[in-house]
Amino acid sequence: MRYSIGEVARLAGSTVKTVRFYSDEGLVPVEGRDPSGHRRYGADALARIGLIRTLRELGIDLGTVRKILDRETGLADVAAAHAEAVAVQLRALRLRHAVLTAAARRSATPEELELMHSLARLSAAERDSLVASFLDSTFTGPVLRGIRTSLTPALPDDPTPDQLDAWVELAELIQDERFRHLMRDVYEEYAASARGHTGPPRRHIVAVIQAATAPALAAGTAPDSPEAAALVDEVLTAYAALLTDPPGDRALRAKLRAHLQAANDPRRERYFTLLARVNGWGDSRHPRRELDWLLSALDAPRRTGAL
């Protein structure tokens, strides 16, 4: 059966103008003309128009469409290439969405928006270089390589908008020299306690405090109570055992206080929160309650006595 151009357009869900264009381009064959000289089309024209429309809606150019129709190019190969191109476009759109969402949330200035956009667009190699610069300046030496690895942000190749948003903020943070100095001090204090130690791995003093203060917090123990004073003494004893050359009681208290204040800095807590989001680890809990309680207990008036 042969169809007029109007019938083909109607049956194919297209327009006469489009069918005529495809026909003029040689994509839809004409199977003859009627006595008046009007084009006539066969059933093959309907199938071709449907395929052409699908390919064009998928973003495939007419030159490639022609090769597919003429069997010069395999449809599977073309589909694979265009699927990858669409994936790249989707990643770019997710990046834009993350940057714009973060900019709106922070009420960013034009300068801040430009910085956020540049950080989000970094290549994998550029991200690795930025992270390595932070880690090399903060976590040095062979003592705690495992900890260095666990503190490394690794944005996946196809991140979620939340991961991209977290990466942008984290990348800004790790370039802040004051933050680097803070993390370096905490690390060096911890590394110094482990230097020369050949036994089983030692627990970080913050982990010791978390375990030691949990019952006191659960019981509602006041930081200035005798029970808190005894707990502080226990923590100081554990802290002294981590040091190769522990000072006297007063200096030890001051040293522990300074270490815990650095460990309890909101920027450090924010780093771990962002790190967990970038790496897809779920929520990260910072021991703020435990550290706040022990710092209050350290500063509370207490009885005198040796460690």
C-alpha positions as CSV (number, residue, x, y, z in Angstrom):
1,M,0.0,0.0,0.0
2,R,1.2,3.5,-0.8
3,Y,0.5,6.6,1.1
4,S,0.4,10.3,0.3
5,I,2.8,12.6,2.2
6,G,-0.1,13.8,4.3
7,E,-1.1,10.3,5.3
8,V,2.5,9.3,6.1
9,A,2.8,12.4,8.3
10,R,-0.4,11.7,10.2
11,L,0.3,8.0,10.7
12,A,3.9,8.7,11.8
13,G,2.8,11.4,14.2
14,S,4.9,14.0,12.3
15,T,4.4,16.9,10.0
16,V,4.3,17.2,6.2
17,K,7.2,19.7,6.4
18,T,9.3,17.2,8.4
19,V,8.5,14.3,6.1
20,R,9.3,16.4,3.0
21,F,12.6,17.4,4.6
22,Y,13.6,13.8,5.4
23,S,12.6,12.8,1.9
24,D,14.7,15.6,0.3
25,E,17.6,14.5,2.4
26,G,17.3,10.9,1.1
27,L,16.5,9.5,4.6
28,V,12.9,8.5,3.7
29,P,12.6,6.8,0.3
30,V,9.9,7.9,-2.2
31,E,8.2,4.8,-3.9
32,G,6.7,6.7,-6.8
33,R,4.3,9.5,-7.6
34,D,0.7,9.7,-8.4
35,P,-0.7,10.9,-11.7
36,S,-0.6,14.5,-10.4
37,G,3.1,14.1,-9.6
38,H,2.7,14.0,-5.8
39,R,5.0,11.7,-3.8
40,R,3.9,8.3,-2.6
41,Y,5.4,6.4,0.2
42,G,5.4,2.7,1.3
43,A,5.2,1.1,4.8
44,D,9.0,1.3,5.0
45,A,8.7,5.1,5.2
46,L,6.6,4.9,8.3
47,A,9.2,2.7,10.1
48,R,12.0,5.0,9.0
49,I,10.3,8.2,10.2
50,G,9.6,6.6,13.6
51,L,13.3,5.5,13.9
52,I,14.6,8.9,12.8
53,R,12.4,10.7,15.3
54,T,13.6,8.5,18.1
55,L,17.3,9.0,17.2
56,R,16.9,12.7,16.8
57,E,15.1,13.0,20.2
58,L,18.1,11.2,21.7
59,G,20.4,13.9,20.3
60,I,21.9,12.0,17.4
61,D,22.9,14.2,14.4
62,L,21.4,13.6,10.9
63,G,24.8,12.5,9.5
64,T,24.9,9.6,12.0
65,V,21.2,8.9,11.5
66,R,21.9,8.5,7.8
67,K,24.8,6.0,8.5
68,I,22.5,4.0,10.8
69,L,19.8,3.8,8.2
70,D,22.3,2.8,5.5
71,R,23.8,0.2,7.8
72,E,27.2,1.9,7.7
73,T,27.2,2.3,11.5
74,G,25.9,-0.2,14.1
75,L,23.1,1.2,16.2
76,A,24.5,-0.4,19.3
77,D,27.9,1.4,18.9
78,V,26.1,4.7,18.3
79,A,23.8,4.1,21.3
80,A,26.8,3.4,23.5
81,A,28.7,6.5,22.4
82,H,25.7,8.7,23.0
83,A,24.9,7.1,26.3
84,E,28.4,8.1,27.5
85,A,27.9,11.6,26.1
86,V,24.6,11.9,28.0
87,A,26.3,10.7,31.2
88,V,28.9,13.5,30.8
89,Q,26.1,16.0,30.4
90,L,24.3,14.6,33.5
91,R,27.5,14.9,35.6
92,A,27.9,18.5,34.4
93,L,24.3,19.3,35.3
94,R,24.6,17.7,38.7
95,L,27.8,19.8,39.3
96,R,25.9,23.0,38.4
97,H,23.0,22.0,40.6
98,A,25.3,21.4,43.6
99,V,27.2,24.7,43.1
100,L,24.0,26.7,42.7
101,T,22.3,25.0,45.6
102,A,25.3,25.7,47.9
103,A,25.5,29.3,46.7
104,A,21.9,29.9,47.5
105,R,22.2,28.3,50.9
106,R,25.2,30.3,51.8
107,S,24.0,33.6,50.2
108,A,27.4,33.5,48.3
109,T,29.0,36.6,46.8
110,P,30.0,36.5,43.1
111,E,33.6,35.9,44.2
112,E,32.5,33.0,46.4
113,L,30.4,31.5,43.7
114,E,33.3,31.7,41.2
115,L,35.6,29.9,43.8
116,M,33.0,27.2,44.5
117,H,32.5,26.6,40.7
118,S,36.2,26.3,40.1
119,L,36.6,23.8,43.1
120,A,33.7,21.7,41.8
121,R,35.1,21.5,38.3
122,L,38.5,20.2,39.4
123,S,39.6,17.1,37.6
124,A,40.3,13.9,39.6
125,A,44.1,14.6,39.3
126,E,43.6,18.2,40.5
127,R,41.5,17.0,43.4
128,D,44.1,14.4,44.3
129,S,46.8,17.1,44.2
130,L,44.9,19.4,46.4
131,V,44.2,16.7,49.0
132,A,47.8,15.5,48.9
133,S,49.0,19.0,49.6
134,F,46.8,19.2,52.7
135,L,47.8,15.7,53.9
136,D,51.5,16.2,53.3
137,S,51.5,19.4,55.3
138,T,49.5,17.9,58.1
139,F,49.9,14.2,58.5
140,T,53.6,13.4,58.0
141,G,55.9,10.6,59.0
142,P,55.4,6.8,59.1
143,V,53.8,6.5,62.5
144,L,50.1,7.0,61.5
145,R,49.8,6.1,57.9
146,G,46.5,4.3,58.5
147,I,45.0,7.4,60.1
148,R,46.2,9.5,57.2
149,T,44.4,7.1,54.8
150,S,41.2,7.2,56.8
151,L,41.2,11.0,56.7
152,T,41.6,11.2,53.0
153,P,38.5,12.5,51.1
154,A,37.8,10.6,47.9
155,L,35.1,12.1,45.7
156,P,33.7,9.3,43.4
157,D,33.6,9.7,39.6
158,D,29.8,10.0,39.7
159,P,29.1,11.9,42.9
160,T,25.7,12.7,44.3
161,P,24.7,16.4,44.7
162,D,25.2,16.1,48.4
163,Q,28.8,14.7,47.9
164,L,29.6,17.5,45.5
165,D,28.3,20.1,47.9
166,A,30.4,18.6,50.7
167,W,33.5,18.4,48.5
168,V,33.2,22.1,47.6
169,E,33.1,23.1,51.3
170,L,35.8,20.6,52.3
171,A,38.1,21.9,49.5
172,E,37.8,25.4,50.8
173,L,38.5,24.3,54.3
174,I,41.6,22.3,53.6
175,Q,43.2,25.3,51.8
176,D,42.8,27.4,55.0
177,E,46.3,27.6,56.5
178,R,44.8,28.2,60.0
179,F,42.9,24.9,59.7
180,R,46.0,23.1,58.5
181,H,47.9,24.4,61.5
182,L,45.1,23.2,63.8
183,M,45.1,19.7,62.4
184,R,48.9,19.6,62.4
185,D,49.0,20.4,66.1
186,V,46.4,17.7,67.0
187,Y,48.3,15.2,64.8
188,E,51.7,16.0,66.2
189,E,50.5,15.7,69.8
190,Y,49.1,12.2,69.0
191,A,52.1,11.2,67.0
192,A,54.4,12.3,69.8
193,S,52.6,10.0,72.2
194,A,53.1,7.0,69.9
195,R,56.7,7.7,68.9
196,G,59.0,5.0,70.0
197,H,56.1,2.8,71.1
198,T,56.6,-0.8,70.0
199,G,53.6,-2.5,71.6
200,P,50.0,-2.9,70.5
201,P,48.4,0.3,68.9
202,R,47.6,2.8,71.6
203,R,44.1,4.3,71.8
204,H,43.9,8.0,71.1
205,I,43.2,10.0,74.3
206,V,39.9,11.2,72.8
207,A,38.8,7.6,72.5
208,V,39.8,7.0,76.1
209,I,37.8,10.0,77.2
210,Q,34.7,8.9,75.2
211,A,34.7,5.6,77.0
212,A,35.6,7.0,80.4
213,T,33.0,9.8,80.4
214,A,30.1,7.9,79.0
215,P,28.8,6.6,82.4
216,A,29.2,10.0,84.0
217,L,27.2,11.7,81.2
218,A,24.6,9.1,81.4
219,A,24.3,9.5,85.2
220,G,24.2,13.3,84.9
221,T,27.4,13.7,86.9
222,A,28.3,17.4,87.4
223,P,31.8,18.4,86.1
224,D,32.6,20.0,89.5
225,S,31.7,16.9,91.6
226,P,34.1,14.7,93.5
227,E,33.2,11.9,91.0
228,A,34.3,14.1,88.1
229,A,37.5,15.0,89.9
230,A,38.3,11.3,90.3
231,L,37.5,10.7,86.6
232,V,39.8,13.6,85.6
233,D,42.6,11.9,87.5
234,E,42.0,8.7,85.7
235,V,42.1,10.4,82.3
236,L,45.3,12.3,83.3
237,T,46.9,9.0,84.3
238,A,45.9,7.5,81.0
239,Y,47.2,10.6,79.1
240,A,50.5,10.5,81.0
241,A,51.0,6.9,80.0
242,L,50.7,7.9,76.3
243,L,53.6,10.4,76.6
244,T,57.3,9.4,76.5
245,D,58.2,12.2,79.0
246,P,55.1,13.3,80.8
247,P,55.4,16.6,82.8
248,G,54.1,17.3,86.3
249,D,50.5,17.5,87.3
250,R,49.9,21.2,86.5
251,A,51.8,21.1,83.2
252,L,50.1,17.8,82.3
253,R,46.6,19.4,82.9
254,A,47.6,22.4,80.7
255,K,48.9,20.1,78.0
256,L,45.8,17.9,78.0
257,R,43.5,21.0,78.0
258,A,45.3,22.5,75.0
259,H,45.1,19.2,73.1
260,L,41.4,18.7,73.8
261,Q,40.5,22.3,72.9
262,A,42.2,21.8,69.5
263,A,40.5,18.4,69.1
264,N,37.1,20.0,70.0
265,D,37.5,22.9,67.5
266,P,34.3,23.3,65.4
267,R,36.4,23.3,62.2
268,R,37.8,19.9,63.0
269,E,34.3,18.6,63.6
270,R,33.1,20.1,60.4
271,Y,36.0,18.4,58.5
272,F,35.0,15.0,59.7
273,T,31.3,15.7,58.9
274,L,32.2,16.7,55.4
275,L,34.7,13.8,55.0
276,A,31.9,11.3,55.9
277,R,29.6,12.9,53.3
278,V,32.2,13.0,50.5
279,N,33.2,9.4,51.1
280,G,29.6,8.1,51.5
281,W,30.2,6.9,55.1
282,G,26.9,8.3,56.5
283,D,26.7,10.6,59.5
284,S,29.8,11.3,61.5
285,R,29.4,11.8,65.3
286,H,31.9,14.1,67.0
287,P,32.5,13.6,70.7
288,R,31.6,17.2,71.5
289,R,29.5,16.4,74.7
290,E,32.3,14.3,76.1
291,L,35.1,16.8,75.4
292,D,33.0,19.7,76.7
293,W,32.3,17.9,79.9
294,L,35.9,16.9,80.5
295,L,37.2,20.4,79.7
296,S,34.7,21.7,82.3
297,A,35.8,19.1,84.8
298,L,39.5,20.0,84.2
299,D,38.8,23.7,84.9
300,A,36.5,23.1,87.9
301,P,38.0,23.8,91.4
302,R,39.4,20.6,92.8
303,R,41.3,19.2,95.6
304,T,45.1,19.2,95.4
305,G,47.0,16.0,95.0
306,A,49.7,14.3,92.9
307,L,48.9,12.5,89.7
